[in-house]
């Protein structure tokens, strides 16, 4: 019995030594978690619609804005405002927007937006929940829970 325990111990140590061998690829360092700021106020022209998103945590911050039909979005996902270029839309149509939109940032980072439309309100629709996922070149993801509003400015006619 003692011999069996000794053999199991030696075998376990040998496997542990193999698992921590030098053949593993180095893991890139975790990115700094971005501190979101606030976008400036955004105006809509008569008849124009926009998608406005805020962080869900305290303090709530206005971090995403896109105009209907635009191929870009303005974000404040870190301490500076950035314009993202849309590369894909998918999911379901709600109003003039899709529930899934993928972007590429100015430094080639990937940004994925997924939203869940909520109740309809006068002139728009609430966004009951959503998330913005940032993927850096090292493969690290940062997920920011969001909520917001799809709103349209009434025509002046």
C-alpha positions as a printed NumPy array, in Angstrom:
array([[  0.   ,   0.   ,   0.   ],
       [  2.841,   2.404,   0.917],
       [  4.503,   1.528,  -2.373],
       [  1.307,   2.417,  -4.316],
       [  1.017,   5.798,  -2.548],
       [  4.674,   6.542,  -3.277],
       [  4.244,   5.659,  -6.974],
       [  1.121,   7.862,  -7.24 ],
       [  2.965,  10.768,  -5.588],
       [  5.962,  10.449,  -7.942],
       [  3.64 ,  10.177, -10.956],
       [  1.659,  13.252,  -9.895],
       [  4.847,  15.29 ,  -9.424],
       [  6.132,  14.182, -12.827],
       [  2.89 ,  15.254, -14.514],
       [  2.962,  18.582, -12.705],
       [  6.492,  19.15 , -13.935],
       [  5.423,  18.444, -17.526],
       [  2.452,  20.769, -17.258],
       [  4.622,  23.709, -16.241],
       [  7.223,  23.11 , -18.958],
       [  8.814,  25.836, -21.03 ],
       [  6.768,  24.85 , -24.12 ],
       [  3.868,  27.142, -23.17 ],
       [  3.347,  30.362, -25.082],
       [  3.647,  33.479, -22.931],
       [  0.357,  35.004, -21.868],
       [  0.027,  38.674, -22.855],
       [ -0.572,  41.033, -19.939],
       [ -4.13 ,  41.989, -19.074],
       [ -5.116,  45.4  , -20.412],
       [ -5.869,  48.285, -18.135],
       [ -9.62 ,  48.499, -17.641],
       [-10.677,  51.612, -19.533],
       [-12.258,  54.392, -17.537],
       [-15.159,  55.665, -19.588],
       [-15.797,  59.376, -19.834],
       [-18.89 ,  61.154, -21.15 ],
       [-19.591,  62.022, -24.755],
       [-20.705,  65.585, -25.394],
       [-24.408,  66.222, -26.046],
       [-25.547,  65.031, -29.479],
       [-28.142,  66.88 , -31.562],
       [-30.464,  65.301, -34.097],
       [-31.823,  67.128, -37.128],
       [-35.599,  67.057, -37.747],
       [-36.574,  63.568, -38.916],
       [-33.205,  62.089, -37.863],
       [-32.843,  59.161, -35.43 ],
       [-30.018,  58.191, -33.111],
       [-28.949,  55.45 , -30.726],
       [-27.779,  56.667, -27.305],
       [-26.152,  54.296, -24.772],
       [-25.043,  54.797, -21.17 ],
       [-23.095,  52.568, -18.8  ],
       [-25.265,  50.672, -16.324],
       [-22.925,  51.098, -13.349],
       [-22.582,  54.142, -11.121],
       [-21.832,  56.748, -12.164],
       [-23.825,  56.404, -15.382],
       [-21.846,  57.715, -18.338],
       [-22.925,  58.526, -21.896],
       [-20.467,  56.396, -23.91 ],
       [-22.001,  55.574, -27.318],
       [-23.869,  57.465, -30.033],
       [-24.743,  56.52 , -33.617],
       [-26.989,  58.164, -36.186],
       [-29.413,  55.987, -38.154],
       [-27.912,  55.031, -41.506],
       [-24.364,  55.993, -40.484],
       [-21.427,  53.638, -40.861],
       [-19.672,  55.108, -37.82 ],
       [-20.326,  55.575, -34.114],
       [-18.932,  58.016, -31.574],
       [-17.721,  56.437, -28.344],
       [-16.122,  57.399, -25.078],
       [-14.962,  53.943, -24.029],
       [-11.783,  55.301, -22.482],
       [-10.738,  58.809, -21.571],
       [-10.848,  60.122, -25.151],
       [-13.599,  60.285, -27.737],
       [-13.146,  57.879, -30.657],
       [-14.933,  57.314, -33.943],
       [-15.519,  53.645, -34.723],
       [-16.057,  52.276, -38.241],
       [-18.832,  49.69 , -38.639],
       [-17.738,  46.403, -40.204],
       [-20.839,  44.214, -39.677],
       [-24.501,  44.396, -38.69 ],
       [-26.698,  41.476, -37.683],
       [-29.364,  40.282, -35.32 ],
       [-32.838,  41.79 , -35.526],
       [-34.018,  45.093, -36.94 ],
       [-35.535,  47.562, -34.475],
       [-36.389,  50.965, -35.829],
       [-33.479,  52.057, -38.027],
       [-30.861,  49.964, -36.174],
       [-29.807,  46.339, -35.793],
       [-29.387,  44.552, -32.453],
       [-25.793,  43.528, -33.25 ],
       [-23.152,  45.868, -34.654],
       [-19.409,  45.232, -34.939],
       [-16.854,  48.014, -35.256],
       [-13.14 ,  48.513, -35.676],
       [-11.426,  51.245, -33.682],
       [ -8.7  ,  53.67 , -34.755],
       [ -6.003,  51.362, -33.354],
       [ -7.514,  48.23 , -34.991],
       [ -9.232,  47.1  , -31.8  ],
       [-12.53 ,  45.259, -32.234],
       [-15.708,  46.566, -30.606],
       [-18.872,  44.459, -30.538],
       [-22.253,  45.912, -29.577],
       [-25.209,  43.691, -28.723],
       [-28.45 ,  45.246, -27.467],
       [-31.881,  44.099, -26.357],
       [-34.687,  46.502, -27.301],
       [-37.21 ,  47.271, -24.6  ],
       [-40.526,  49.052, -24.484],
       [-41.577,  51.575, -27.098],
       [-41.825,  55.192, -25.952],
       [-43.023,  58.32 , -27.752],
       [-40.482,  59.078, -30.452],
       [-38.371,  55.965, -29.886],
       [-37.655,  52.839, -27.921],
       [-35.804,  52.003, -24.725],
       [-32.779,  49.711, -24.772],
       [-33.431,  47.511, -21.75 ],
       [-29.989,  45.932, -21.739],
       [-26.908,  45.462, -23.83 ],
       [-23.179,  45.111, -23.782],
       [-20.2  ,  46.583, -25.507],
       [-17.297,  44.148, -25.754],
       [-13.816,  45.492, -26.448],
       [-11.247,  43.007, -27.797],
       [ -7.623,  44.133, -27.838],
       [ -4.796,  42.748, -29.978],
       [ -3.63 ,  40.545, -27.08 ],
       [ -6.985,  38.736, -27.031],
       [ -8.284,  40.306, -23.798],
       [-11.967,  41.233, -23.624],
       [-13.53 ,  44.032, -21.608],
       [-17.318,  43.919, -21.298],
       [-19.291,  47.094, -20.511],
       [-22.997,  46.633, -19.647],
       [-25.134,  49.358, -21.27 ],
       [-28.711,  50.564, -21.557],
       [-30.173,  53.448, -23.477],
       [-32.603,  54.786, -26.009],
       [-33.296,  54.838, -29.719],
       [-34.879,  58.214, -30.368],
       [-36.029,  60.261, -33.347],
       [-36.342,  64.028, -33.665],
       [-39.822,  64.831, -35.059],
       [-40.074,  66.424, -38.486],
       [-40.809,  70.146, -38.423],
       [-43.609,  69.828, -40.985]])
